[in-house]
């Protein structure tokens, strides 16, 4: 039985829902907050790429790849660079000043070798983490060498944690992500493999056949990993080509994982002025266990605008990580890859508003599964029109209404509903919606 009131549950899947009538899922379009980093230093270049961003309690750290113009994926002159921010919107290159690049030592380079092609750090929330491994990273391009693992005491000085690749099943020439989940107590890794719908072959076949897809595996110690397995989806295997994964946990609701892959259409070309074939956008999907992924809305989460080269190959590449500041979630998206205005843009949504259950002016209802209430206070995150409303009815195991709200209207990130004596009871909630979105329910979201 689902306990309600001790954590935040998002309406991004059917986890809470037993029945819905005239209610659909809606993506919440993110707001463009502007460009936060441009890749215009000599050690960066048009092929530079944002990889991961996280808050370690000291500041917001952004790690990205510096890719010299004309470089190959295995070029040893690729760099891993660090920029920092306090607010998530204004970043400055961190003055590491330790690795010389073309005679220049005053730079923000933390590493320079072929692993920097996709060197993706994260801050380890494992309470048993060793102090000199508080920051961890994965990197590794070719399937022969595989994904390698790294540790650091400060996020700047890195050392290998194992002398060989720890994950070797797959094709890793992409942005592979890893993180520790407090909910599962495991390290999770999401990496690239190729799926061929016309051929049932193993994930470890090192063939560039079929479509780019995402595989997953877990580890207890970050060194020994289970064999990768393909992501599973409600509708079966996707026919869309998912080029990257940007998998992470939701801040404050770490039992929910979110992935925002770049979706690639390899055969389309919008403009003759663009050399390479292919256009891309970004989609959003979520998971409770890290293996089975829901994509309740098939539409793009981000897509090209009126700028011509937003309709070129490898655009809208979401970096790993979500930053929570005040009442917003910030995401970071690579745009204009291989153009001279290449860089990272910040996008935002209000806290916990990734997706909603929505009903139009005809009205609709959502009825939850059987719940056990662990608090007398239930909070909801919702938005209505001037004529719309949300109304909650609490129903016990005998289908008796034990409490109900008035019609709630407005735009609230965390409105408290207090029901005396609710804690310890079992039952359901019937949610009436009219021109209204409900994004999340549970404990306080502020």
N, C-alpha and C positions, 0 to 999 in steps of 0.2 A: 504494500500500500504506500502511496506517495505521501510524504510528510510535507505540509505547506506552512510556511511562516518562518522557517529558519534560514532559508536561502532564496536567492532570486531566480525565478524561472522565466525564461524568455519565450514568447510566442513565435518560435522559429521552426516548430515541428509539431507533431501530434502527441507529444509526450504527455501533456496534461489533459488532452481532449478525448472525451468519449463520443461526443456527437456535436456536429455543427450544421446549422441550417442558414442558408443565405449569407454565409460568412466565408470569405476567401483570405488567403495570405497575400500580403503586399510587401514588396521591398520598400525600404525607406531610402530614397535617393540621397546620397551624401552631398554636402555642400563644399564647393571648391574654396579653400582657404588661401590659395595662392602658392607660388613657388617658394620653397624654403632652402633649397640648395641647388646651385648650378655647378656643373662639372667643367670648369674652365681653367684649372691649373695645369701646368705642363705634365704632371704625373697622373692626370685624370684623362679626359678625352671623351669623344662622342659615344664610345661604347661603355662608358662608366655606368654603374648600375647600383641602385640602392638595394641593400640586402636585408638588414635587420635593424630594428629600433626598439629600445626598451628603457624603462625607468628603473635604475638600481638604487634609488633613494638618495643618491648624491646629485644626479642630474639625468637628463635624457641623453642617451648615447645612440648615435646613428653610425652604423658601419656600412661602408659602401666600397665597391670595387673601382679602382682606377685602371682604365683599359686604354693603353696607348693606341693612337690611331694607326690602323693597319696591323694590329697585333693578332695573333692566333689564340685559340682557347687555352693552349698549353704554354703560352709565352711566360717565361720566368720574370719578366719585367712588369707583370701585373702587380698592382698594389692593393692592400687592404688599408682603408683610411678611416679616420674617426672625426666626427663632428659632434658637438654637444649643444644642448639647449636647456633653458629653464622652463619655458612656457610651451614648447612644442611647435612654435611658429617661427622663431628666430634662432637659427643655428650658426655656430661659428666653428671653423676648423680648429681642432685641438692641437696646440703646438707640441708635438712629440719631439721633433728635432733630433732624431737618432739615426735615421736611415737616409743615406745620401741618394739623391735621384738626379742624374745628369749634372752633378756638381752642386746641387742645391740640397742643403741639409735642414733648412728651416721649412718644415712641412709637417703634415698631419699623418704621415705614413706609419703604421704600426707593424707592417709585414710586407715583404716583397718576394714572391715566388709563384709557382704555378698553382698552389693551393688557393691563392687569392682570387682565382676565377669565380669561386662561389664560397668564400670564407664567411660563414654565417654564425656570429657569436650570439650568446644569450646569457642572461643572469640566472644562475642556478638557485632555485628556491627550495632545493632539497635541504632539510634541516641537518642532515648528516654529511653535507658536502665538506670536503677538505678546504681549509682556508686558501691554499695555493691553487684551488680549482673552482673558486667561487664564480668565476666566469668560464664558460665552456664554449666550444665552437666545433662545427664540422666543416670540412672542406675536402674537395677531391673531385677531379673531372672525369678521368678515364675509368672504364669498367675494370681494367686490368689492375689498377692500383686501388680503386675503390674509395669509399668515404673514410677519411681519417678524422681522428678526434684530438682536440687540443684543450689545454687548460691555462688559466691565467689567474694570478692573485689580484690584478688591478684593471683588467680589460685592455691593457697596453702591451705587456710583455707576455708572450705566449710560448708554450712548450708542448711538444707531442706527448700524448698520454699513452700511445701504443705505437710500436714501430711499423705496423702494417695497417692496411685498410681493414676496418672492422665491419663494414657492409660492402659486399662485392657483387651482390645480385641486383643487376639493374643497369641502366644507362644514366650517368650522373651529370651530363653536360647541361646543368640548369641550376636554378636556385633551390637547393635542397634545404629543408628546415628541421631543426630539432629544438626541443624544450622539455622541461620537467613539469609534470602535471601533479599538483598537490592532491588532486582528486583521486587519481589512480595510483600515486606513489611510484610512477614509472617515468623513464625518459621515453619520449616519442620522437620518431624520425619519419619525415615524409620526403620521398625522393622520386626521381624520374624513372619510369620504364616505358616501354613501347608495347601497346596492345594491338594485336592483329585480329580483327573480328572474323577473318576468314581462316584463321589457323590457331588451333588450340596448343600453344606452346608455353613452356615454363617461363616465369618471370626472369630467370637468370640467362635466358638466351640473349646474347649480345647482338641483336639485330635491330637496325633502324627500319623496321617494317611496321605498317599499321599506323596508329596514331599515338601521340604522346599522352601518357596517362600517369596517374599517381599511385604509388605503393606506400605501405606503411609498415613499421616494425617498432618493437619496444625493447627496453633494456632496464635491468635493475641497477646496473653500475656504470653505464655509459661506455663500457668496453666490450661486453659480451651481448650481442644483439640476436634476437630471434630471426628466423628466416623471413624476409619481406613477403608480404601478401598484398594483393591488389585491394584498393578501396572498393567497398561495396555500396551500391546505390539502390534506391527503391525501385527505379524503373529498369534495373539491370545495368549493364555497362554503358556509359555515355558514348554517344557517337561524336560528341564535341571533342576537339583536341584541347586538352588541358595542359598548357605549356609549363606553368609554374604552380606552386601550391599556396604559399604564404600562410601556412597553418599555424595557429596559435590558440591560446585559451582566452576566454572573455574575462577582462578584469572584473573582480568582484563576483563572478559567476564561473569560476574556473572548472566546474564540472561540465561546462559546455565548451566545445572546441569550434572554432570558425576557420574556414578556409576561403580565400578569395583568389582563385586561380586566374591567370591570364588565359583567355580562351582564344585560340588561334585558328583562323580560316586560311589555310595555306594556298588556296587556288584563286582567291580574289585579288584584284588589283584595281584601285580606284582611279589612279591618275597616271598618265604616261610620263609625267615628270619624276615619278618615283621609280627607282631602279628595281628593287626587289619585290617579288610577288608575296602577298600575304597581308591580312589586316587582323586586328585583334581588339578585344574588349576584356572586361573583367566580370566574373560571375561570383555569386556568394552561396556557400553551403555550410551546414553545421553538422556536428556529430556529438553523441553522448558517450560513445565508447572508443572513438578514434578509428574505427574500422568501417562502420556503416555510416554513410553520409546522406543527409536529407538536403535536397535542393527544391524547396517547396515552391519557389518561383523560378521559372526557367529564363526569365528576361535577364538582360545584362544589368549588372550593378553599376557599371561605368562604361560609357561608349564614346566614340568620337564626336566632336563638335564641329564648328564651322572652320576650324583651322585645317588646312589641307593635309599636313603631314601627321595629324592625329589619325589619319586613315592609311598609315603605312605600317609595315611589319613591326611586331613586337612593341606595341604601345600598351599603356595601362597595366604595367607590371606592379602589383602591390607588394610592398616590402613586408617581411614578417614582423609582427608586433602591433599592438594597439596601445596607445597612450591615453590615459585618463587624466584630464585636467579640468577642474571645476565641474561643470555640468556637461562636458563633451567627451566623446571618444574621437581621437585623431587616428587616421590611417594615412599611410604615406605611399604615394603612387608614382612610379617612374613614367614619364611621358617624353616623347620626342627622341626616343632611342635612335642613335646613329645620326642625329641632326645636331647642328651647332648650338641649339638652345636646349639640349638634353638636360634633364634634372629631375629632382624630386618635388612633388606637389603634396601639400597637406590637404586632406579632405576630412570632414567631420560629420558626425551625427550626434544628436543629443544622447546622453547616457542610456544604454540598453535598448536603443531604438534601431536595431538592425532590420527588423521585420515586424509586421503586425498582423493580428487577426482583425479583419475589417468588414463592416457592413455598410451599405449605402442607405439612402433615404427610405428604402422599403423595409429596412430593419432586418435583424438576424439574431441568432442566439448561438452561444457556445456553452455546452454542458461539460463539466470536467469529469474525469474518472473519480472513483472513490478516493477521498483524501482523509488524512489524519491531521487535524489542526494542532499545531504546536505553539500557537500564540493567539492571544485575543486580538492582536493587531495584524491586519493584512494590508499591505501597501500595493497600489496599482500605478502603473505608468501608462497614461492614455492621452488621447487628443480627440476633440470633437469639433464639429462646426458650431455656429451660433444656434442652430436648430437641432443639433444632434445631442446624443446622450449615451452614457454607459450606466447600466443598473445591475447590481449584483444581488442575487438571492441565495442565501445559505440554506441548504436542504439536508436534513438528517438522514439516517439510514432507513427510516420508514417513509421517506419522501415528504416529510413535514417541513414547511418553511419555518426556520427558527429565527431568522433575521433577514432583513433586506434593506438596501440603501434607497435613498431617493434617486431621482435621475441626476447623475453627475455630468457636468459639462465643463469645458475649458481645455486647458493644455497643462498637464501636471506630470512631472517626472516621478513623484513619489507621494501620492495622496494616501493618507492613513484612513483605514476603515476599522473602527473598534467595535467588537461584539463581545459583550460581557459573557463570560462562561464558555467561550468558544474553545479554549485550549482543552485538549484531551478528547474532544468530540470527533466523530467520524461522519463523513457525508460528502456532499457535492456542492459545487457552486454553479448556478446558472447565470450566465452573463448575457444581458441584453445589450445589443449595439444598434445604434442608428446614426448614420453619418459619423461613424466613430472608429478610431483605431485603438486597440489595446495591445501594448508592446510587451509588458512584463507584469508579473504578480509575485508576491512573496514578502520578503523582509524589506526594511528600509533601503531605498536605492540612492540615498544622498550621503 
